[in-house]
C-alpha cells in the first residue's frame, strides 16, 4: 500500500479511549501519525493535503476481528451458506472476498482478521494489498481452521464435498503438524475448533479436542510466534481452551461465571460476535436460513447476550468481531456490532476501544487502533458526533472519508461502491 501525507483538522478527534480533542488535528506523514492534538500553527508543512473534518468525528481505522471474507457478496442472489461453500469455485470465492473487503473498507474498517477458507487465495490477497498492488483493508489471516473428525469444521461442509488430507487432524501429532503446515503457508494466526457449533449433525455443547490436543496446537503456534483463536461455544470447550492457553475465545456463547473469571485472570480475549445472531434472528429467512434454522439459533442468541454481560462484569477483554459471513451477516454493516455493545451496556468509548486499541492488542499490532504519534495513519471521518450517537457510524452516507496509511480513498471507494439491497433493508429494519 502506497503511503501518503495528509492533515485532518477541525473535528472531534478520538485518538484513543478517553483521549479526545475538540477541534483537533491529525497530521500523517509517510503513512504514519506524527501529531495528534489541538490544532495550531506551524505543525503541518505548507503544501500538505488537508481534509476539513468540521462537524465530524475523527476515529482510528477500525478493526473487525472475526470475518469470513470469501463468502457470498451477491445480495440479490441469496444462497444457503453450505450451497455457496460447496458449489462456488475457488477463484469465484476470492472475487466475492475482494468485493466484501471493499465494502468493509468503505464502512471504515481498515483491518480485518480473517477466519480463512482453505486454498482460495486469502493469503495471496493479503500480500497483494500489503504490496500496494490491490487496494483493500489490512488482512490478518488464518489460512484454514484446525478441526477434528466430526468436529465443527468438519461438519461445516456439505457431505458431498470431497474430503482431503489435512481437512481434519486427530491426535497430538496431527494437530502439531497442522500448525506447522499453516505457518508454512503464511498464517498470521491459528484458528481451532474447540467446540461444536450449529451445523447439521452437531450440537454446540459438544467439546472438540482434548486438552492435550489443544495444548499441542497452542504450544506449537506460540513457538512460531502465532496466536491461537478458539471457536468455543460450550463451557467445556471454553474450559479446555483456557487450560491449553489459547489467546482468544471466539463467540463464547455459553460462557459461565467460572470461565469468565478464568478468562479475566488469564487475560484471554473474548470476541463475542453478537451481530451474526442479531442478523439471523431479525432477517434470517430472507438471508438464506430456514425458519427452523432461525429458531435453532435463538437459544445461542439469548445466551450470547448473557455471556457478554458476564464477561464485562468479570473484566474480560472484549474485542469487536461480527462473524461477517456473506448474506447472513453482511459486509459493510460491521458497526452493528458496536451498536449492540452500547445497547447492552457499554459506553461509546468502551465500544470503540473494542474495535481499536483492544483489537490491536489481540492481533499483536500496537501500531494500529489509535491516532497517537507513531501509529499507522488509518483514519475514519464520520459525520456528526459518534460519542453521543454510536448509530451514526453504521449509516453509510455518514462515512465522509476513509484514510488508509495517509491516503484518502474517498474517490476510489466511490468508484467501486454500489447500492446494495442489504444496506437499504438494514436501515429500515433498525429505525
C-alpha positions as CSV (number, residue, x, y, z in Angstrom):
1,X,0.0,0.0,0.0
2,X,1.5,3.4,-1.0
3,X,1.7,5.7,1.9
4,X,1.0,9.4,1.9
5,X,0.9,12.7,3.8
6,X,-2.3,14.3,4.9
7,X,-3.7,16.6,7.7
8,X,-7.2,16.1,9.1
9,X,-8.4,19.2,11.0
10,X,-11.4,20.7,12.7
11,X,-13.3,17.7,14.0
12,X,-13.7,15.9,17.3
13,X,-10.6,13.7,17.3
14,X,-10.9,10.4,19.2
15,X,-7.2,9.5,19.5
16,X,-7.7,6.6,21.9
17,X,-10.2,5.6,24.7
18,X,-11.0,8.8,26.7
19,X,-8.4,10.8,24.8
20,X,-10.4,13.3,22.8
21,X,-9.6,16.7,21.2
22,X,-12.3,19.1,20.3
23,X,-11.4,20.9,17.0
24,X,-8.4,18.7,16.9
25,X,-5.7,18.0,14.3
26,X,-4.2,14.7,13.0
27,X,-1.1,15.0,10.8
28,X,0.1,12.0,9.0
29,X,3.5,11.9,7.2
30,X,4.6,9.0,5.0
31,X,1.6,6.9,6.3
32,X,2.4,7.4,10.0
33,X,0.8,9.7,12.6
34,X,3.3,12.3,13.7
35,X,0.9,14.6,15.6
36,X,-2.5,14.4,17.2
37,X,-3.8,17.1,19.4
38,X,-5.1,20.6,19.4
39,X,-4.8,22.5,16.2
40,X,-2.1,25.0,15.9
41,X,0.2,27.0,13.6
42,X,3.4,25.5,12.3
43,X,2.5,21.9,12.8
44,X,1.6,21.0,9.2
45,X,4.1,21.8,6.5
46,X,2.9,24.0,3.6
47,X,1.5,22.1,0.7
48,X,0.3,19.1,2.7
49,X,-3.2,17.9,1.5
50,X,-5.8,18.8,4.1
51,X,-9.2,17.4,5.0
52,X,-11.8,19.6,6.7
53,X,-13.5,17.5,9.4
54,X,-15.6,20.2,10.9
55,X,-18.8,18.7,12.4
56,X,-17.3,15.2,12.2
57,X,-15.8,12.6,14.5
58,X,-12.3,11.5,13.5
59,X,-11.5,7.9,14.5
60,X,-8.6,5.5,14.0
61,X,-9.2,2.9,11.3
62,X,-11.5,0.3,12.8
63,X,-10.7,-3.4,13.2
64,X,-13.2,-6.3,12.8
65,X,-11.5,-9.3,14.4
66,X,-13.8,-12.1,13.1
67,X,-14.9,-12.2,9.5
68,X,-15.3,-14.9,6.9
69,X,-14.1,-13.0,3.9
70,X,-14.6,-15.2,0.9
71,X,-18.3,-15.7,1.3
72,X,-21.3,-14.6,-0.9
73,X,-21.2,-10.9,-1.8
74,X,-24.2,-11.1,-4.2
75,X,-27.1,-9.9,-2.0
76,X,-29.5,-10.2,-5.0
77,X,-28.7,-13.9,-5.2
78,X,-29.1,-15.3,-1.7
79,X,-27.7,-18.8,-1.3
80,X,-27.7,-21.1,1.7
81,X,-24.2,-20.9,3.0
82,X,-23.5,-24.6,2.6
83,X,-24.5,-24.3,-1.1
84,X,-22.1,-21.4,-1.6
85,X,-19.3,-23.3,0.1
86,X,-19.8,-26.5,-1.8
87,X,-20.5,-25.2,-5.3
88,X,-18.7,-21.9,-5.9
89,X,-15.2,-22.2,-7.4
90,X,-12.1,-21.0,-5.5
91,X,-11.4,-18.1,-7.9
92,X,-15.1,-17.1,-7.6
93,X,-14.9,-17.2,-3.8
94,X,-11.8,-14.9,-3.9
95,X,-13.6,-12.4,-6.1
96,X,-16.5,-12.3,-3.7
97,X,-14.0,-11.8,-0.9
98,X,-12.4,-8.8,-2.7
99,X,-15.8,-7.2,-3.0
100,X,-16.5,-7.9,0.6
101,X,-13.2,-6.3,1.6
102,X,-14.1,-3.1,-0.3
103,X,-17.4,-2.9,1.5
104,X,-15.7,-3.2,4.9
105,X,-13.2,-0.6,3.9
106,X,-15.9,1.8,2.8
107,X,-17.6,1.3,6.2
108,X,-14.4,2.5,8.0
109,X,-12.9,-0.9,8.8
110,X,-9.3,-0.8,7.6
111,X,-8.2,-4.1,9.2
112,X,-9.9,-7.5,9.1
113,X,-9.0,-10.6,11.0
114,X,-9.9,-13.4,8.6
115,X,-11.1,-16.9,9.5
116,X,-9.8,-18.4,6.3
117,X,-11.1,-20.8,3.7
118,X,-8.5,-23.3,2.6
119,X,-6.9,-22.7,-0.8
120,X,-9.0,-19.8,-2.1
121,X,-6.2,-17.2,-2.1
122,X,-6.7,-15.1,1.0
123,X,-3.0,-15.2,1.9
124,X,-2.2,-14.0,-1.6
125,X,-4.8,-11.3,-1.5
126,X,-3.3,-10.1,1.9
127,X,0.2,-9.9,0.3
128,X,-1.1,-8.1,-2.8
129,X,-2.8,-5.5,-0.6
130,X,0.4,-5.1,1.5
131,X,2.5,-4.6,-1.6
132,X,0.1,-1.9,-3.0
133,X,-1.0,-4.0,-6.0
134,X,-4.6,-4.1,-4.8
135,X,-6.5,-1.6,-2.6
136,X,-8.1,-3.1,0.4
137,X,-8.1,-3.3,4.2
138,X,-5.2,-5.0,6.0
139,X,-5.9,-8.7,6.3
140,X,-4.8,-10.8,9.2
141,X,-5.3,-14.3,8.0
142,X,-5.7,-17.8,9.4
143,X,-5.4,-19.8,6.2
144,X,-7.6,-22.6,7.4
145,X,-9.1,-23.9,10.6
146,X,-7.9,-26.9,12.6
147,X,-10.8,-29.4,13.3
148,X,-11.2,-32.9,14.5
149,X,-13.1,-35.6,12.5
150,X,-16.8,-35.0,13.2
151,X,-15.9,-31.6,14.7
152,X,-17.4,-28.3,13.9
153,X,-15.1,-27.5,11.0
154,X,-15.6,-31.0,9.5
155,X,-19.4,-30.8,9.7
156,X,-19.4,-27.2,8.4
157,X,-19.0,-28.5,4.9
158,X,-21.8,-30.4,3.0
159,X,-21.5,-34.2,2.9
160,X,-20.9,-34.2,-0.9
161,X,-17.8,-32.0,-0.6
162,X,-14.7,-34.1,-1.3
163,X,-12.5,-34.6,1.8
164,X,-8.8,-34.3,1.5
165,X,-5.8,-34.9,3.7
166,X,-5.4,-32.3,6.5
167,X,-9.1,-31.2,6.3
168,X,-9.1,-32.8,9.7
169,X,-6.5,-33.5,12.3
170,X,-6.8,-36.1,15.1
171,X,-4.3,-36.8,17.9
172,X,-1.5,-34.7,19.3
173,X,1.0,-35.2,16.4
174,X,-1.5,-34.5,13.6
175,X,-2.6,-31.3,15.4
176,X,1.1,-30.2,15.8
177,X,1.7,-30.9,12.1
178,X,-1.3,-28.8,11.1
179,X,0.0,-25.7,12.9
180,X,3.4,-26.2,11.1
181,X,1.7,-26.6,7.7
182,X,-0.4,-23.4,8.2
183,X,2.7,-21.5,9.4
184,X,4.4,-22.6,6.2
185,X,1.5,-21.2,4.2
186,X,2.0,-17.8,5.8
187,X,-0.5,-17.9,8.6
188,X,-0.9,-14.7,10.8
189,X,-2.6,-16.7,13.5
190,X,-4.2,-20.1,14.0
191,X,-7.9,-20.9,14.4
192,X,-9.0,-24.1,16.1
193,X,-12.5,-25.5,16.5
194,X,-12.7,-26.3,20.3
195,X,-16.5,-27.0,20.5
196,X,-19.4,-27.8,18.3
197,X,-21.5,-25.2,16.5
198,X,-24.8,-25.0,14.8
199,X,-24.0,-27.1,11.7
200,X,-26.2,-30.0,10.7
201,X,-25.5,-33.1,12.7
202,X,-23.7,-31.4,15.7
203,X,-24.6,-29.8,19.0
204,X,-22.9,-26.6,20.4
205,X,-22.4,-28.2,23.8
206,X,-20.1,-30.9,22.3
207,X,-16.4,-30.2,23.2
208,X,-14.0,-30.7,20.3
209,X,-10.4,-31.8,21.1
210,X,-8.8,-32.9,24.3
211,X,-6.7,-30.6,26.4
212,X,-3.6,-32.5,25.2
213,X,-4.5,-31.9,21.5
214,X,-5.4,-28.2,22.2
215,X,-2.1,-27.8,24.1
216,X,-0.1,-29.2,21.2
217,X,-1.7,-26.6,18.9
218,X,-1.1,-23.7,21.3
219,X,2.4,-24.7,22.2
220,X,3.4,-25.2,18.6
221,X,1.8,-21.9,17.5
222,X,3.4,-19.9,20.3
223,X,6.8,-21.4,19.4
224,X,6.3,-19.9,16.0
225,X,5.0,-16.5,17.4
226,X,1.5,-17.2,16.2
227,X,-1.6,-16.6,18.4
228,X,-4.5,-19.1,18.7
229,X,-8.2,-18.3,18.3
230,X,-10.6,-20.9,19.6
231,X,-14.1,-21.3,18.3
232,X,-15.7,-22.3,21.6
233,X,-19.4,-22.1,22.5
234,X,-19.8,-24.6,25.3
235,X,-18.4,-24.2,28.8
236,X,-16.4,-27.4,28.5
237,X,-15.0,-26.3,25.2
238,X,-14.0,-22.9,26.7
239,X,-12.5,-24.6,29.8
240,X,-10.3,-26.9,27.7
241,X,-9.3,-24.0,25.5
242,X,-8.3,-21.9,28.6
243,X,-6.4,-24.9,30.1
244,X,-4.4,-25.1,26.8
245,X,-3.6,-21.4,26.9
246,X,-5.4,-20.1,23.8
247,X,-5.2,-16.3,23.2
248,X,-8.9,-15.7,22.4
249,X,-12.3,-17.3,22.7
250,X,-14.5,-16.7,19.6
251,X,-18.2,-16.5,20.3
252,X,-18.2,-17.9,23.9
253,X,-22.0,-18.2,23.7
254,X,-22.4,-20.4,26.8
255,X,-19.7,-18.7,28.9
256,X,-20.4,-19.0,32.7
257,X,-19.2,-17.2,35.7
258,X,-16.4,-19.6,36.4
259,X,-15.0,-19.5,32.9
260,X,-15.5,-15.7,32.7
261,X,-13.4,-15.3,35.8
262,X,-10.7,-17.5,34.5
263,X,-10.6,-15.6,31.2
264,X,-10.2,-12.3,33.1
265,X,-7.4,-13.8,35.2
266,X,-5.5,-15.2,32.3
267,X,-6.0,-12.1,30.1
268,X,-7.8,-14.2,27.4
269,X,-9.7,-12.1,24.9
270,X,-13.4,-12.6,24.0
271,X,-14.7,-11.9,20.5
272,X,-18.5,-12.3,21.2
273,X,-19.8,-11.8,17.6
274,X,-23.3,-10.5,18.6
275,X,-24.1,-9.2,15.2
276,X,-24.3,-12.6,13.5
277,X,-27.0,-13.9,15.7
278,X,-28.7,-10.5,15.7
279,X,-29.0,-10.5,11.9
280,X,-30.1,-14.2,11.9
281,X,-32.9,-13.5,14.4
282,X,-34.2,-10.4,12.7
283,X,-33.8,-11.3,9.0
284,X,-32.6,-14.9,8.8
285,X,-35.3,-16.2,6.5
286,X,-34.5,-13.6,3.8
287,X,-30.8,-14.2,4.2
288,X,-30.7,-18.0,3.4
289,X,-31.9,-19.6,6.6
290,X,-35.0,-21.7,7.1
291,X,-37.5,-20.7,9.8
292,X,-36.3,-23.8,11.7
293,X,-32.7,-22.6,11.3
294,X,-33.6,-19.3,12.8
295,X,-35.3,-21.0,15.8
296,X,-32.3,-23.3,16.3
297,X,-30.1,-20.2,16.7
298,X,-32.5,-18.4,19.2
299,X,-31.1,-20.0,22.4
300,X,-27.5,-19.3,21.3
301,X,-28.5,-15.7,20.6
302,X,-30.1,-15.2,24.0
303,X,-27.2,-17.0,25.8
304,X,-24.6,-14.9,23.9
305,X,-26.1,-11.7,25.4
306,X,-26.0,-13.2,28.9
307,X,-22.3,-14.3,28.3
308,X,-21.5,-10.8,27.1
309,X,-22.8,-9.4,30.4
310,X,-20.9,-12.0,32.4
311,X,-17.7,-11.2,30.6
312,X,-18.0,-7.5,31.2
313,X,-18.8,-8.0,34.8
314,X,-15.7,-10.2,35.2
315,X,-13.4,-7.7,33.5
316,X,-12.7,-9.9,30.4
317,X,-11.1,-8.0,27.5
318,X,-13.7,-7.8,24.7
319,X,-12.7,-7.4,21.1
320,X,-15.2,-6.4,18.4
321,X,-15.9,-9.1,15.8
322,X,-19.0,-9.6,13.7
323,X,-18.7,-13.1,12.2
324,X,-19.5,-11.3,8.9
325,X,-20.5,-14.1,6.5
326,X,-21.9,-13.3,3.1
327,X,-25.6,-12.6,3.1
328,X,-26.2,-13.9,6.7
329,X,-24.1,-11.1,8.3
330,X,-23.3,-8.6,5.6
331,X,-20.0,-7.0,5.0
332,X,-20.3,-3.2,5.2
333,X,-22.6,-3.4,8.2
334,X,-19.9,-4.1,10.7
335,X,-20.8,-1.2,13.0
336,X,-23.9,-3.1,14.0
337,X,-21.7,-5.0,16.5
338,X,-20.7,-1.7,18.2
339,X,-24.4,-0.6,18.3
340,X,-25.2,-3.8,20.1
341,X,-22.4,-3.3,22.6
342,X,-23.8,0.1,23.5
343,X,-27.3,-1.2,23.6
344,X,-26.2,-3.8,26.1
345,X,-24.3,-1.6,28.5
346,X,-21.1,-0.3,27.1
347,X,-20.3,3.4,26.7
348,X,-19.4,4.6,23.2
349,X,-15.8,5.0,24.4
350,X,-15.7,1.4,25.6
351,X,-17.3,0.1,22.4
352,X,-14.8,2.0,20.2
353,X,-12.0,0.5,22.2
354,X,-13.1,-3.0,21.3
355,X,-12.6,-2.1,17.6
356,X,-9.3,-0.2,18.1
357,X,-6.8,-0.4,20.9
358,X,-8.0,-3.7,22.4
359,X,-8.4,-5.3,19.0
360,X,-4.9,-4.1,18.1
361,X,-3.6,-5.8,21.2
362,X,-5.2,-9.1,20.3
363,X,-3.6,-9.2,16.8
364,X,-0.2,-8.0,18.2
365,X,-0.2,-4.7,16.3
366,X,0.2,-1.8,18.8
367,X,0.8,0.5,15.8
368,X,-2.9,0.1,14.8
369,X,-6.1,1.2,16.5
370,X,-5.1,4.7,17.7
371,X,-4.2,8.1,16.4
372,X,-1.3,8.6,18.8
373,X,2.1,9.6,17.3
374,X,3.8,6.6,15.8
375,X,0.6,4.8,14.8
376,X,-0.2,3.8,11.3
377,X,-2.2,6.6,9.6
378,X,-5.5,4.8,9.2
379,X,-8.4,7.2,9.9
380,X,-12.2,7.3,9.5
381,X,-14.0,10.6,9.3
382,X,-17.7,10.3,10.3
383,X,-20.3,13.0,10.0
384,X,-21.7,14.0,13.4
385,X,-20.7,13.1,17.0
386,X,-20.2,9.3,17.2
387,X,-19.6,9.5,21.0
388,X,-23.1,10.8,21.6
389,X,-24.7,8.6,18.9
390,X,-22.8,5.4,18.0
391,X,-25.5,4.6,15.4
392,X,-24.0,7.3,13.1
393,X,-21.1,5.0,12.4
394,X,-23.4,2.4,10.8
395,X,-25.1,4.7,8.3
396,X,-23.0,4.6,5.1
397,X,-23.7,8.2,4.0
398,X,-22.1,9.4,7.3
399,X,-18.7,7.9,6.3
400,X,-17.1,11.1,4.8
401,X,-13.5,9.8,4.4
402,X,-11.6,6.6,4.8
403,X,-7.8,7.2,5.0
404,X,-5.5,4.2,4.7
405,X,-1.8,4.8,5.5
406,X,-2.2,8.5,4.8
407,X,-4.1,8.1,1.5
408,X,-7.7,9.4,1.3
409,X,-9.6,6.6,-0.5
410,X,-12.8,8.5,-0.9
411,X,-12.8,8.7,-4.7
412,X,-11.7,5.0,-5.1
413,X,-14.4,3.8,-2.8
414,X,-17.0,6.0,-4.5
415,X,-16.0,4.5,-7.9
416,X,-16.1,0.9,-6.6
417,X,-19.3,1.1,-4.5
418,X,-22.8,0.2,-5.4
419,X,-26.2,0.5,-3.6
420,X,-27.0,-3.0,-2.2
421,X,-30.2,-4.4,-1.0
422,X,-28.8,-5.2,2.4
423,X,-27.9,-1.5,3.1
424,X,-31.4,-0.3,2.3
425,X,-33.1,-3.1,4.3
426,X,-30.7,-2.6,7.2
427,X,-31.7,1.0,8.0
428,X,-35.4,0.3,7.5
429,X,-35.2,-2.7,9.9
430,X,-33.3,-0.9,12.6
431,X,-35.0,2.5,12.6
